[in-house]
């Protein structure tokens, strides 16, 4: 958008923060099982590798919906319960 210096500054900050987060996660012994729900019902989620749940993987959380196809998918409440009881 015409402000390359500011963009570069933000990119450097982002990379530093991401590296710090990954280092912290590497010290965690138990990674929680997490369901990421979005939408008004909370039943839209992302499968393994989906950009929608990329932050879960970065933070070391186990995506409860990992077995769902990649990308956004709408699931049932019952499916969420099955995933989170594993």
C-alpha positions as CSV (number, residue, x, y, z in Angstrom):
1,X,0.0,0.0,0.0
2,X,2.9,2.2,-0.6
3,X,4.5,2.1,2.9
4,X,7.2,-0.6,2.5
5,X,9.3,0.5,5.5
6,X,6.3,0.2,7.9
7,X,5.4,-3.2,6.3
8,X,8.9,-4.5,6.8
9,X,8.9,-3.4,10.4
10,X,5.6,-5.2,11.0
11,X,6.9,-8.3,9.2
12,X,10.0,-8.4,11.4
13,X,7.9,-8.0,14.5
14,X,5.5,-10.7,13.4
15,X,8.3,-13.2,12.7
16,X,9.9,-12.5,16.1
17,X,6.6,-13.0,17.9
18,X,5.9,-16.2,16.0
19,X,9.4,-17.6,16.8
20,X,8.9,-16.7,20.5
21,X,5.5,-18.5,20.5
22,X,6.9,-21.6,18.9
23,X,9.8,-21.7,21.4
24,X,7.3,-21.5,24.3
25,X,5.1,-24.2,22.8
26,X,8.1,-26.5,22.5
27,X,8.4,-26.5,26.3
28,X,4.8,-27.6,26.8
29,X,4.5,-31.3,27.9
30,X,0.8,-31.8,27.3
31,X,-1.0,-30.3,24.3
32,X,-4.7,-29.7,24.8
33,X,-7.4,-31.0,22.5
34,X,-9.2,-28.0,21.1
35,X,-12.3,-27.6,19.0
36,X,-12.3,-24.3,17.0
37,X,-15.9,-23.4,16.3
38,X,-17.0,-20.4,14.2
39,X,-20.2,-19.0,12.9
40,X,-23.4,-18.3,14.8
41,X,-23.9,-21.9,15.7
42,X,-20.2,-22.6,16.4
43,X,-20.5,-25.7,14.2
44,X,-18.3,-24.5,11.4
45,X,-14.6,-25.6,11.8
46,X,-11.5,-26.4,9.9
47,X,-9.9,-29.8,9.3
48,X,-6.2,-30.6,9.5
49,X,-4.0,-28.1,7.6
50,X,-6.9,-25.6,7.2
51,X,-5.7,-22.0,7.4
52,X,-8.7,-21.5,9.7
53,X,-7.1,-23.5,12.4
54,X,-3.4,-22.9,11.6
55,X,-3.0,-21.0,14.9
56,X,-4.0,-24.2,16.8
57,X,-1.1,-26.0,15.2
58,X,1.3,-23.1,15.8
59,X,0.3,-23.1,19.4
60,X,0.7,-26.8,19.8
61,X,-2.9,-27.6,20.4
62,X,-4.4,-30.8,19.0
63,X,-7.3,-30.0,16.6
64,X,-10.3,-32.0,17.6
65,X,-11.6,-31.7,14.0
66,X,-8.3,-32.9,12.4
67,X,-10.0,-35.9,10.7
68,X,-12.4,-33.6,8.9
69,X,-11.5,-32.6,5.4
70,X,-9.3,-29.6,5.0
71,X,-10.9,-26.2,4.6
72,X,-14.1,-25.1,6.3
73,X,-16.7,-27.7,7.1
74,X,-20.0,-27.6,9.0
75,X,-20.4,-30.4,11.4
76,X,-23.1,-31.5,13.8
77,X,-23.1,-30.9,17.6
78,X,-23.0,-34.7,18.0
79,X,-19.8,-34.9,15.9
80,X,-18.2,-32.2,18.1
81,X,-19.0,-34.3,21.2
82,X,-17.5,-37.4,19.6
83,X,-14.3,-35.6,18.7
84,X,-13.9,-34.0,22.1
85,X,-14.4,-37.3,24.1
86,X,-11.4,-38.9,22.6
